[in-house]
Amino acid sequence: MTQHHISHFTVEFGDCDPAQIVFFPNYFRWMDAASLRFFRTAGVPPWREFEAECGIIGTPVVDATARFLRPASYGDVLDVDTYVAQWRGKSFVMSHIIRRGDAVLVEGQVVRVFARRHPDDPHRIQAVEVPERIRQWCGQG
């Protein structure tokens, strides 16, 4: 069964542009925060702990898209429904549905990889296979 996590955000004055609507990069910021909350809720330890245990430093983004359907403004409470839509070998697709009440405002998809430090150059990273236990923790085992 696919695990979902709902994150809640309140739109602040500084999240809006001069037209008093949310400036679009903020939706990506909220999707990123929702991804981390999803993993914490699933039982994945903080990335620093996970790196010490198995070398994985996190899940960098390799592609991100969004469809903006309705605007949001200062004071709105947004719910971000996050789940893994697809597991791949070294990457996965997280879907984010952003709502205000029942109204869908944004549909986003973010492709991420599990990464470790490159063994020959610590300033680079390297994608690794998605750990099976992560899939299990996220209800995909």
PyMOL commands that place a pseudoatom at each C-alpha (Angstrom):
pseudoatom trace, name=CA, resn=MET, resi=1, chain=A, elem=C, hetatm=0, pos=[0.000, 0.000, 0.000]
pseudoatom trace, name=CA, resn=THR, resi=2, chain=A, elem=C, hetatm=0, pos=[1.341, 3.421, -0.947]
pseudoatom trace, name=CA, resn=GLN, resi=3, chain=A, elem=C, hetatm=0, pos=[2.165, 5.564, 2.053]
pseudoatom trace, name=CA, resn=HIS, resi=4, chain=A, elem=C, hetatm=0, pos=[1.061, 9.204, 2.001]
pseudoatom trace, name=CA, resn=HIS, resi=5, chain=A, elem=C, hetatm=0, pos=[2.067, 12.040, 4.277]
pseudoatom trace, name=CA, resn=ILE, resi=6, chain=A, elem=C, hetatm=0, pos=[0.254, 15.360, 4.605]
pseudoatom trace, name=CA, resn=SER, resi=7, chain=A, elem=C, hetatm=0, pos=[2.366, 18.406, 5.521]
pseudoatom trace, name=CA, resn=HIS, resi=8, chain=A, elem=C, hetatm=0, pos=[0.745, 21.699, 6.486]
pseudoatom trace, name=CA, resn=PHE, resi=9, chain=A, elem=C, hetatm=0, pos=[2.121, 25.125, 5.611]
pseudoatom trace, name=CA, resn=THR, resi=10, chain=A, elem=C, hetatm=0, pos=[0.728, 28.604, 6.191]
pseudoatom trace, name=CA, resn=VAL, resi=11, chain=A, elem=C, hetatm=0, pos=[1.477, 31.136, 3.469]
pseudoatom trace, name=CA, resn=GLU, resi=12, chain=A, elem=C, hetatm=0, pos=[3.387, 34.058, 4.963]
pseudoatom trace, name=CA, resn=PHE, resi=13, chain=A, elem=C, hetatm=0, pos=[3.419, 37.611, 3.615]
pseudoatom trace, name=CA, resn=GLY, resi=14, chain=A, elem=C, hetatm=0, pos=[7.011, 37.132, 2.380]
pseudoatom trace, name=CA, resn=ASP, resi=15, chain=A, elem=C, hetatm=0, pos=[5.982, 34.055, 0.338]
pseudoatom trace, name=CA, resn=CYS, resi=16, chain=A, elem=C, hetatm=0, pos=[3.954, 36.286, -1.993]
pseudoatom trace, name=CA, resn=ASP, resi=17, chain=A, elem=C, hetatm=0, pos=[4.861, 38.477, -4.945]
pseudoatom trace, name=CA, resn=PRO, resi=18, chain=A, elem=C, hetatm=0, pos=[3.592, 42.058, -5.469]
pseudoatom trace, name=CA, resn=ALA, resi=19, chain=A, elem=C, hetatm=0, pos=[0.306, 40.666, -6.835]
pseudoatom trace, name=CA, resn=GLN, resi=20, chain=A, elem=C, hetatm=0, pos=[-0.197, 38.994, -3.409]
pseudoatom trace, name=CA, resn=ILE, resi=21, chain=A, elem=C, hetatm=0, pos=[-0.014, 35.473, -4.828]
pseudoatom trace, name=CA, resn=VAL, resi=22, chain=A, elem=C, hetatm=0, pos=[2.528, 32.850, -3.826]
pseudoatom trace, name=CA, resn=PHE, resi=23, chain=A, elem=C, hetatm=0, pos=[5.771, 33.279, -5.764]
pseudoatom trace, name=CA, resn=PHE, resi=24, chain=A, elem=C, hetatm=0, pos=[6.136, 29.955, -7.602]
pseudoatom trace, name=CA, resn=PRO, resi=25, chain=A, elem=C, hetatm=0, pos=[9.555, 28.838, -6.194]
pseudoatom trace, name=CA, resn=ASN, resi=26, chain=A, elem=C, hetatm=0, pos=[7.950, 28.624, -2.762]
pseudoatom trace, name=CA, resn=TYR, resi=27, chain=A, elem=C, hetatm=0, pos=[5.875, 25.664, -3.914]
pseudoatom trace, name=CA, resn=PHE, resi=28, chain=A, elem=C, hetatm=0, pos=[9.118, 23.807, -4.687]
pseudoatom trace, name=CA, resn=ARG, resi=29, chain=A, elem=C, hetatm=0, pos=[10.463, 24.761, -1.244]
pseudoatom trace, name=CA, resn=TRP, resi=30, chain=A, elem=C, hetatm=0, pos=[7.341, 23.320, 0.387]
pseudoatom trace, name=CA, resn=MET, resi=31, chain=A, elem=C, hetatm=0, pos=[7.536, 20.160, -1.746]
pseudoatom trace, name=CA, resn=ASP, resi=32, chain=A, elem=C, hetatm=0, pos=[11.152, 19.702, -0.656]
pseudoatom trace, name=CA, resn=ALA, resi=33, chain=A, elem=C, hetatm=0, pos=[10.248, 20.108, 3.017]
pseudoatom trace, name=CA, resn=ALA, resi=34, chain=A, elem=C, hetatm=0, pos=[7.319, 17.713, 2.558]
pseudoatom trace, name=CA, resn=SER, resi=35, chain=A, elem=C, hetatm=0, pos=[9.689, 15.087, 1.093]
pseudoatom trace, name=CA, resn=LEU, resi=36, chain=A, elem=C, hetatm=0, pos=[11.871, 15.190, 4.198]
pseudoatom trace, name=CA, resn=ARG, resi=37, chain=A, elem=C, hetatm=0, pos=[8.794, 14.988, 6.451]
pseudoatom trace, name=CA, resn=PHE, resi=38, chain=A, elem=C, hetatm=0, pos=[7.562, 12.007, 4.422]
pseudoatom trace, name=CA, resn=PHE, resi=39, chain=A, elem=C, hetatm=0, pos=[10.815, 10.107, 5.049]
pseudoatom trace, name=CA, resn=ARG, resi=40, chain=A, elem=C, hetatm=0, pos=[10.925, 11.010, 8.755]
pseudoatom trace, name=CA, resn=THR, resi=41, chain=A, elem=C, hetatm=0, pos=[7.356, 9.777, 9.199]
pseudoatom trace, name=CA, resn=ALA, resi=42, chain=A, elem=C, hetatm=0, pos=[8.246, 6.537, 7.382]
pseudoatom trace, name=CA, resn=GLY, resi=43, chain=A, elem=C, hetatm=0, pos=[11.062, 5.925, 9.888]
pseudoatom trace, name=CA, resn=VAL, resi=44, chain=A, elem=C, hetatm=0, pos=[14.096, 6.901, 7.789]
pseudoatom trace, name=CA, resn=PRO, resi=45, chain=A, elem=C, hetatm=0, pos=[16.719, 8.294, 10.172]
pseudoatom trace, name=CA, resn=PRO, resi=46, chain=A, elem=C, hetatm=0, pos=[18.175, 11.790, 9.685]
pseudoatom trace, name=CA, resn=TRP, resi=47, chain=A, elem=C, hetatm=0, pos=[20.544, 11.829, 6.711]
pseudoatom trace, name=CA, resn=ARG, resi=48, chain=A, elem=C, hetatm=0, pos=[23.661, 12.396, 8.885]
pseudoatom trace, name=CA, resn=GLU, resi=49, chain=A, elem=C, hetatm=0, pos=[22.849, 9.268, 10.867]
pseudoatom trace, name=CA, resn=PHE, resi=50, chain=A, elem=C, hetatm=0, pos=[22.039, 7.347, 7.693]
pseudoatom trace, name=CA, resn=GLU, resi=51, chain=A, elem=C, hetatm=0, pos=[25.349, 8.423, 6.138]
pseudoatom trace, name=CA, resn=ALA, resi=52, chain=A, elem=C, hetatm=0, pos=[27.271, 7.104, 9.146]
pseudoatom trace, name=CA, resn=GLU, resi=53, chain=A, elem=C, hetatm=0, pos=[25.363, 3.827, 8.888]
pseudoatom trace, name=CA, resn=CYS, resi=54, chain=A, elem=C, hetatm=0, pos=[25.390, 3.131, 5.127]
pseudoatom trace, name=CA, resn=GLY, resi=55, chain=A, elem=C, hetatm=0, pos=[26.978, 6.074, 3.293]
pseudoatom trace, name=CA, resn=ILE, resi=56, chain=A, elem=C, hetatm=0, pos=[23.778, 7.605, 1.879]
pseudoatom trace, name=CA, resn=ILE, resi=57, chain=A, elem=C, hetatm=0, pos=[23.838, 11.386, 2.309]
pseudoatom trace, name=CA, resn=GLY, resi=58, chain=A, elem=C, hetatm=0, pos=[20.336, 12.196, 1.061]
pseudoatom trace, name=CA, resn=THR, resi=59, chain=A, elem=C, hetatm=0, pos=[18.079, 12.378, -1.961]
pseudoatom trace, name=CA, resn=PRO, resi=60, chain=A, elem=C, hetatm=0, pos=[19.140, 15.161, -4.345]
pseudoatom trace, name=CA, resn=VAL, resi=61, chain=A, elem=C, hetatm=0, pos=[16.718, 16.345, -7.004]
pseudoatom trace, name=CA, resn=VAL, resi=62, chain=A, elem=C, hetatm=0, pos=[17.470, 15.511, -10.652]
pseudoatom trace, name=CA, resn=ASP, resi=63, chain=A, elem=C, hetatm=0, pos=[14.209, 16.774, -12.193]
pseudoatom trace, name=CA, resn=ALA, resi=64, chain=A, elem=C, hetatm=0, pos=[11.203, 18.767, -10.983]
pseudoatom trace, name=CA, resn=THR, resi=65, chain=A, elem=C, hetatm=0, pos=[7.952, 19.789, -12.634]
pseudoatom trace, name=CA, resn=ALA, resi=66, chain=A, elem=C, hetatm=0, pos=[4.766, 21.442, -11.483]
pseudoatom trace, name=CA, resn=ARG, resi=67, chain=A, elem=C, hetatm=0, pos=[1.368, 22.378, -12.864]
pseudoatom trace, name=CA, resn=PHE, resi=68, chain=A, elem=C, hetatm=0, pos=[-0.004, 25.521, -11.270]
pseudoatom trace, name=CA, resn=LEU, resi=69, chain=A, elem=C, hetatm=0, pos=[-3.795, 25.297, -11.309]
pseudoatom trace, name=CA, resn=ARG, resi=70, chain=A, elem=C, hetatm=0, pos=[-4.958, 27.927, -8.797]
pseudoatom trace, name=CA, resn=PRO, resi=71, chain=A, elem=C, hetatm=0, pos=[-3.198, 30.669, -6.829]
pseudoatom trace, name=CA, resn=ALA, resi=72, chain=A, elem=C, hetatm=0, pos=[-2.684, 30.902, -3.081]
pseudoatom trace, name=CA, resn=SER, resi=73, chain=A, elem=C, hetatm=0, pos=[-2.219, 34.041, -1.020]
pseudoatom trace, name=CA, resn=TYR, resi=74, chain=A, elem=C, hetatm=0, pos=[-1.112, 35.363, 2.359]
pseudoatom trace, name=CA, resn=GLY, resi=75, chain=A, elem=C, hetatm=0, pos=[-2.781, 33.553, 5.250]
pseudoatom trace, name=CA, resn=ASP, resi=76, chain=A, elem=C, hetatm=0, pos=[-3.869, 30.474, 3.282]
pseudoatom trace, name=CA, resn=VAL, resi=77, chain=A, elem=C, hetatm=0, pos=[-3.253, 27.106, 4.927]
pseudoatom trace, name=CA, resn=LEU, resi=78, chain=A, elem=C, hetatm=0, pos=[-1.907, 24.604, 2.416]
pseudoatom trace, name=CA, resn=ASP, resi=79, chain=A, elem=C, hetatm=0, pos=[-1.832, 20.818, 2.674]
pseudoatom trace, name=CA, resn=VAL, resi=80, chain=A, elem=C, hetatm=0, pos=[0.877, 19.010, 0.727]
pseudoatom trace, name=CA, resn=ASP, resi=81, chain=A, elem=C, hetatm=0, pos=[0.011, 15.350, 0.085]
pseudoatom trace, name=CA, resn=THR, resi=82, chain=A, elem=C, hetatm=0, pos=[3.305, 13.555, -0.624]
pseudoatom trace, name=CA, resn=TYR, resi=83, chain=A, elem=C, hetatm=0, pos=[3.913, 9.990, -1.775]
pseudoatom trace, name=CA, resn=VAL, resi=84, chain=A, elem=C, hetatm=0, pos=[6.315, 7.939, -3.882]
pseudoatom trace, name=CA, resn=ALA, resi=85, chain=A, elem=C, hetatm=0, pos=[4.596, 7.498, -7.232]
pseudoatom trace, name=CA, resn=GLN, resi=86, chain=A, elem=C, hetatm=0, pos=[7.296, 5.287, -8.743]
pseudoatom trace, name=CA, resn=TRP, resi=87, chain=A, elem=C, hetatm=0, pos=[10.386, 3.446, -7.550]
pseudoatom trace, name=CA, resn=ARG, resi=88, chain=A, elem=C, hetatm=0, pos=[13.155, 2.978, -10.089]
pseudoatom trace, name=CA, resn=GLY, resi=89, chain=A, elem=C, hetatm=0, pos=[16.620, 1.425, -9.824]
pseudoatom trace, name=CA, resn=LYS, resi=90, chain=A, elem=C, hetatm=0, pos=[18.595, 4.458, -8.646]
pseudoatom trace, name=CA, resn=SER, resi=91, chain=A, elem=C, hetatm=0, pos=[15.839, 7.046, -8.653]
pseudoatom trace, name=CA, resn=PHE, resi=92, chain=A, elem=C, hetatm=0, pos=[12.254, 7.533, -7.594]
pseudoatom trace, name=CA, resn=VAL, resi=93, chain=A, elem=C, hetatm=0, pos=[9.409, 9.910, -8.355]
pseudoatom trace, name=CA, resn=MET, resi=94, chain=A, elem=C, hetatm=0, pos=[7.729, 11.768, -5.516]
pseudoatom trace, name=CA, resn=SER, resi=95, chain=A, elem=C, hetatm=0, pos=[4.326, 13.275, -6.200]
pseudoatom trace, name=CA, resn=HIS, resi=96, chain=A, elem=C, hetatm=0, pos=[3.033, 16.297, -4.323]
pseudoatom trace, name=CA, resn=ILE, resi=97, chain=A, elem=C, hetatm=0, pos=[-0.568, 17.482, -4.473]
pseudoatom trace, name=CA, resn=ILE, resi=98, chain=A, elem=C, hetatm=0, pos=[-0.928, 20.915, -2.884]
pseudoatom trace, name=CA, resn=ARG, resi=99, chain=A, elem=C, hetatm=0, pos=[-4.417, 21.809, -1.727]
pseudoatom trace, name=CA, resn=ARG, resi=100, chain=A, elem=C, hetatm=0, pos=[-6.212, 24.620, 0.046]
pseudoatom trace, name=CA, resn=GLY, resi=101, chain=A, elem=C, hetatm=0, pos=[-9.166, 22.810, 1.553]
pseudoatom trace, name=CA, resn=ASP, resi=102, chain=A, elem=C, hetatm=0, pos=[-10.572, 20.638, -1.230]
pseudoatom trace, name=CA, resn=ALA, resi=103, chain=A, elem=C, hetatm=0, pos=[-9.177, 22.786, -4.057]
pseudoatom trace, name=CA, resn=VAL, resi=104, chain=A, elem=C, hetatm=0, pos=[-6.082, 21.446, -5.820]
pseudoatom trace, name=CA, resn=LEU, resi=105, chain=A, elem=C, hetatm=0, pos=[-3.671, 24.322, -6.401]
pseudoatom trace, name=CA, resn=VAL, resi=106, chain=A, elem=C, hetatm=0, pos=[-0.501, 22.600, -7.631]
pseudoatom trace, name=CA, resn=GLU, resi=107, chain=A, elem=C, hetatm=0, pos=[0.436, 19.137, -8.872]
pseudoatom trace, name=CA, resn=GLY, resi=108, chain=A, elem=C, hetatm=0, pos=[4.174, 18.524, -8.630]
pseudoatom trace, name=CA, resn=GLN, resi=109, chain=A, elem=C, hetatm=0, pos=[6.520, 15.672, -9.417]
pseudoatom trace, name=CA, resn=VAL, resi=110, chain=A, elem=C, hetatm=0, pos=[10.122, 15.508, -8.299]
pseudoatom trace, name=CA, resn=VAL, resi=111, chain=A, elem=C, hetatm=0, pos=[12.623, 12.875, -9.434]
pseudoatom trace, name=CA, resn=ARG, resi=112, chain=A, elem=C, hetatm=0, pos=[15.266, 12.158, -6.803]
pseudoatom trace, name=CA, resn=VAL, resi=113, chain=A, elem=C, hetatm=0, pos=[18.169, 9.780, -6.388]
pseudoatom trace, name=CA, resn=PHE, resi=114, chain=A, elem=C, hetatm=0, pos=[19.692, 8.232, -3.310]
pseudoatom trace, name=CA, resn=ALA, resi=115, chain=A, elem=C, hetatm=0, pos=[23.266, 9.490, -3.221]
pseudoatom trace, name=CA, resn=ARG, resi=116, chain=A, elem=C, hetatm=0, pos=[26.545, 8.866, -1.465]
pseudoatom trace, name=CA, resn=ARG, resi=117, chain=A, elem=C, hetatm=0, pos=[29.861, 10.662, -1.670]
pseudoatom trace, name=CA, resn=HIS, resi=118, chain=A, elem=C, hetatm=0, pos=[31.879, 9.582, -4.697]
pseudoatom trace, name=CA, resn=PRO, resi=119, chain=A, elem=C, hetatm=0, pos=[34.633, 7.194, -3.524]
pseudoatom trace, name=CA, resn=ASP, resi=120, chain=A, elem=C, hetatm=0, pos=[37.317, 8.946, -5.632]
pseudoatom trace, name=CA, resn=ASP, resi=121, chain=A, elem=C, hetatm=0, pos=[36.295, 12.563, -4.993]
pseudoatom trace, name=CA, resn=PRO, resi=122, chain=A, elem=C, hetatm=0, pos=[34.422, 13.621, -1.814]
pseudoatom trace, name=CA, resn=HIS, resi=123, chain=A, elem=C, hetatm=0, pos=[33.249, 16.820, -3.554]
pseudoatom trace, name=CA, resn=ARG, resi=124, chain=A, elem=C, hetatm=0, pos=[31.161, 14.758, -5.990]
pseudoatom trace, name=CA, resn=ILE, resi=125, chain=A, elem=C, hetatm=0, pos=[28.195, 12.511, -5.341]
pseudoatom trace, name=CA, resn=GLN, resi=126, chain=A, elem=C, hetatm=0, pos=[27.149, 9.213, -6.863]
pseudoatom trace, name=CA, resn=ALA, resi=127, chain=A, elem=C, hetatm=0, pos=[23.662, 7.737, -7.253]
pseudoatom trace, name=CA, resn=VAL, resi=128, chain=A, elem=C, hetatm=0, pos=[23.129, 4.348, -5.619]
pseudoatom trace, name=CA, resn=GLU, resi=129, chain=A, elem=C, hetatm=0, pos=[20.407, 1.722, -5.816]
pseudoatom trace, name=CA, resn=VAL, resi=130, chain=A, elem=C, hetatm=0, pos=[17.352, 2.504, -3.720]
pseudoatom trace, name=CA, resn=PRO, resi=131, chain=A, elem=C, hetatm=0, pos=[17.847, 0.545, -0.479]
pseudoatom trace, name=CA, resn=GLU, resi=132, chain=A, elem=C, hetatm=0, pos=[15.253, -2.174, -0.094]
pseudoatom trace, name=CA, resn=ARG, resi=133, chain=A, elem=C, hetatm=0, pos=[14.603, -1.247, 3.533]
pseudoatom trace, name=CA, resn=ILE, resi=134, chain=A, elem=C, hetatm=0, pos=[13.701, 2.297, 2.450]
pseudoatom trace, name=CA, resn=ARG, resi=135, chain=A, elem=C, hetatm=0, pos=[11.105, 0.848, 0.090]
pseudoatom trace, name=CA, resn=GLN, resi=136, chain=A, elem=C, hetatm=0, pos=[9.772, -1.242, 2.971]
pseudoatom trace, name=CA, resn=TRP, resi=137, chain=A, elem=C, hetatm=0, pos=[9.696, 1.698, 5.376]
pseudoatom trace, name=CA, resn=CYS, resi=138, chain=A, elem=C, hetatm=0, pos=[7.748, 3.650, 2.755]
pseudoatom trace, name=CA, resn=GLY, resi=139, chain=A, elem=C, hetatm=0, pos=[5.197, 0.876, 2.256]
pseudoatom trace, name=CA, resn=GLN, resi=140, chain=A, elem=C, hetatm=0, pos=[6.626, -0.351, -1.048]
pseudoatom trace, name=CA, resn=GLY, resi=141, chain=A, elem=C, hetatm=0, pos=[8.468, -3.493, 0.004]
for i in range(1, 141): cmd.bond("trace and resi %d" % i, "trace and resi %d" % (i + 1))
show_as sticks, trace
zoom trace
